[in-house]
Amino acid sequence: MIAALAAGVAPATSASAAPQAPAAVPQAPAVPKTADTAPAPDMEGVVAALNAAVANGAPGAMARFSGPDGVRSRTVGVQDRVNGTPMDVRSRFRIGSVSKTFSTVVLLQLVQEGRLTLDAPVDAYLPGLLPDDRITVRHLLTHRSGLADYTDPMFANTVPGFESVRNRVFTYQELVDLSLALPRTTEPGVSYKYSNANFAVVGMLIEKLTGRPVADAYQRRIFKPLKLRDTSYVHPETRIAGRHVRGYLYPDAAGDPLVDSTEQTVSWAQSAGAVISSPADLNTFTRALMRGRLLSPAMMDAMTTVTPTDATGTRFYGLGLRRYDLSCGTQVYGHTGTVQGFYTYAFSTRDGRRSLSAMANSSNRGVVNTALGGTLEAAFCGKKPAVAPSSRAASPSAGDLSALPAERDLPERH
């Protein structure tokens, strides 16, 4: 079940909206810990998290950690349930909402070039698109626009919803219209409410300002400069080229068979979630982003200035970028991803010296997503001290993401 040998690493063992609270005060980017004080990754802990994802229903899972001491990869389970192909860390897969960070980088580059302003109304660039000219570009990138997430009703019934859009090709306008047909979730700027509609509008802005498809902007501005050879945006093609992982969607009814959801247009997401990549490319991307290779210092400060997304004191959102504060005090930046059949985590420390990408090939099963998130604690915080028998019943340490349900990028029933 192990497929990491080619990477030169040790193989792993198998295994109507409610009233909204006032907006939180943004937090400025924190000073990162230096690499000298960083703990060594706990790869046994990473494997334990991957095994937990498989034990909870994923056919397979994998993770790749990159740090000053090199690359370490681990895999468990299979990437194809039919032929039993072991999970392979070199394989491509659908990264879901990690695509939002790619889209944000492109838009912030356009801000640097003076083609738009973060605090300008969206309607200044796309006249008449939105019914409220208080919605700014920044509101889109921070999920504070109040635009409803059209995927909530779209995937209320998981498998029928997916099959109804698997091969469908939407225009951006159609996706925005689906959102505008629903009640707004909040007044612009008041509070965080995750919505894929925001990044459909981001895609429209990119195409309006560049005069080219989003695919062209990704290729010229990110994929090619960073030499991301396994990363692509092929919408509306349905296939994943080359060596790839097959994704499996859990149905709503217990006992019903899993649905192979690998082939789809992902047109319901587009710039919100249709990028394809690999663990190595995701490490390269988040590391390069944090090191300032894609954006100016001023844009990086804006992107990494965050506000809370919940009341745990561990989860925050900036501009198309999540920040997680881990139990050891380390802060990591990146994004989670959910698309039918795949869960993804792609995160890096603020200095870009350490990065982790992890994937499990199932979705609509939150316990798998939560288990996979445990790779962050193990990779960035290292081995935890042994717990004394008298304290085994104590509460989890603050910031321990492995003790919290994963954030959802799409509706889920399980």
Buried (B, 14 or more C-beta within 10 A) or exposed (E): BBBBEEBEBEBBEBBEEEEBEEBEEEBEBBEBBEEEEBBEBBBEBBBBBBBBBBBBBBBBBBBBBBBEEEBBBBBBBBBBBEEEBBBBBBBBBBBBBBBBBBBBBBBBBBBEEEBBEBEBBBBEBBEEBBEBBBBBBBBBBBBBBBBBBBBBBBBEBBBEBBBEBBEEEBEBEBBBEBBBEBEBBBBBBBBBBBBBBBBBBBBBBBBBBBEEBBBBBBBEBBBEEBEBEBBBBBBBEBEBEEBBBBBBBBBBEEEEEBBBBBBBBBBBBBBBBBBBBBBBBBBBBBBBBBBEBBBEEEBBEBBBBBBBBEEBEBBBBBBBBBBBBBBBEBBBBBBBBBBBBBBBBBBBBBBBBBBBBBBBBBBBBBBBBBBBBBBBBBBBBBEBEEEEEEEEEEEEEEBBBBBBEBBEBBBBBB
